Amino acid sequence: MTALRPERDSSGAPYDAHDAYGEAGAFEAAVDHLEDPLTDPLPGQHPSPWFRSGSGGSAEPEQQESSGQQTPAEPQEQEWYDPEGYDRDWYGHQPPRQEPQEAQQAPEPTYEQLYGAYAPEQPAPVPDDETVGLRTSDTRRIAEPPTEGRAARRKAAKKGGTRPAEPRPDSRQGAAPLSRVEARRAERARRPSPGAVISRGLGEVFITVGVLMLLFVTYQLWWTNIRAQQQADGAAHDLQESWAKGKGKPGSFEPGQGFALLHIPRLDVVVPVAEGIDKQKVLDRGMVGHYNEGATKTAMPEAKKGNFAVAGHRNTHGEPFRYINRLEPGDPIVVETQDKYFVYKMASILPQTAPSNTSVIGPVPPGSGFTKPGRYITLTTCTPEFTSKYRMIVWGKMVEERPRDKGKPSALVN
């Protein structure tokens, strides 16, 4: 049978009338002496290792209950957790704990120990913008909300980039890399416009024309003089050799054929004289040409009366008459032929006249100071320098005719 509750017995007497623990109040006293009635161990059971009684066991309450004697329980300290008891009960006897000592950290190796004293620092590789853009996401959309969606950007890219291209960030400065579409759009934006291409082409044309003009000027002012002087020296040498061999007797000469040498001692000029004033055959070859055609035909030096008129370049192509403006009255001008020397004295100069004024080479040229026919010489050239707008004229009068077998005249000796 099931035992009756302690509060009542079989007779139905109340708890106060018949107490199971003896005298009245014994049960309350026993409960008050317990630390915690809910955790009080049952009789005969070993207490939990986390709960240790100060008396070392739970036999005393059982003995006290069996004897029926009430002894005041002495308060004793209890522990809820004993590390030593926990270790002993569950894991056996453990050695006493030792405080952990801080591990001595080895010093970090220096840069010289790892890479050597003179190891150069390797620069960080620069990532390719397009490759990085394909592998990484566009982080700019996180920082700032996009103004257009992905579909709008694809549609703009298919239409040829109607959307203005964004400036290309520099990935080396920490900016976000571009995607492939954005990289292509930025590349198209960097391409020059048609106007820029045209202006660039015109600039290159102007530079080319300027270089060609500079080369032409260099050719005219420098190379033509060198070439013409070489040709004139060669013609003078050939003329002297032909004289030595007895060739080239006075008479009529073919156009471009040399027949005399002109000496201007004050200007240190010695230049061959050829028949005609053709530019390519005579003047551009560094020689002086004799007027011998039509209305401009003049006399030869050996003529008893007449005006021996010649023309020559003042600039470029040997420029034999460049400084004839420095001649003064009385300066000698000598014409040397195969048989004789003809010595003239400078008489007057006409600084400027029109190219159509052919009277300056007439038998008695006006403005020269000559009043009657005689034996004269006329030198003509272009003026101002490097132009052919006007003509400069120098006149001279013959003062001596000397055979070659008598030697050179005093004007060439001194």
Secondary structure, 3 states (H helix, E strand, C coil): CCCCCCCCCCCCCCCCCCCCCCCCCHHHHHHHHCCCHHHCCCCCCCCCCCCECCCCCCHHHHHHHHHCCCCCCCCCCCECCCHHHHHHHHHCCCCCCCCCCCCCCCCCCCHHHHHCCCCCCCCCCCCCHHHHHHHCCCCHHHHCCCCCCHHHHHHHHHCCCCCCCCCCCCHHHCCCCCCHHHHHHHHHHHCCCHHHHHHHHHHHHHHHHHHHHHHHHHHHHHHHHHHHHHHHHHHHHHHHHHHHCCCCCCCCCCCCCEEEEEEEHHHCEEEEEEEECCCCCCHHHCCEEECCCHHHCCCCCCCCCEEEEEECCCCCCCCCCCCHHHCCCCCEEEEECCCEEEEEEEEEEEEEECCCCHHHHCCCCCCCCCCCCCEEEEEEEEECCCCCCEEEEEEEEEEEEEEHHHCCCHHHHC
